[in-house]
Amino acid sequence: MWMPGRFIMAGFAVFVLWTLVRAWRTGIIRDGIWLFDSDDKPFMYALAFASHSFIVVLFAAGAAGYPPSEVFDFVGLGWLNSFFLAMRHA
């Protein structure tokens, strides 16, 4: 991957990780116009936390130079590779 792109991916990973640390400490995830509180909506809070955690892994792997297809294989979502490949050629 292009080196400035890797720095941008690393910056995104650090930013999202910082928001996760803030969400862990306060119990609130602010995502755009939505607000998920761990006491009020625990399922939505956990879902948002898990999805943001996956985004941190994806961005950190991209910053390290791994393509998304290898990350999907590593976390057990290898079927997404064929889905994205089919969408690209459609």
Secondary structure, 3 states (H helix, E strand, C coil): CCHHHHHHHHHHHHHHHHHHHHHHHHCEEEECCEEEECCCCHHHHHHHHHHHHHHHHHHHHHHCCCCHHHHHHHCCCCHHHHHHHHHHHC
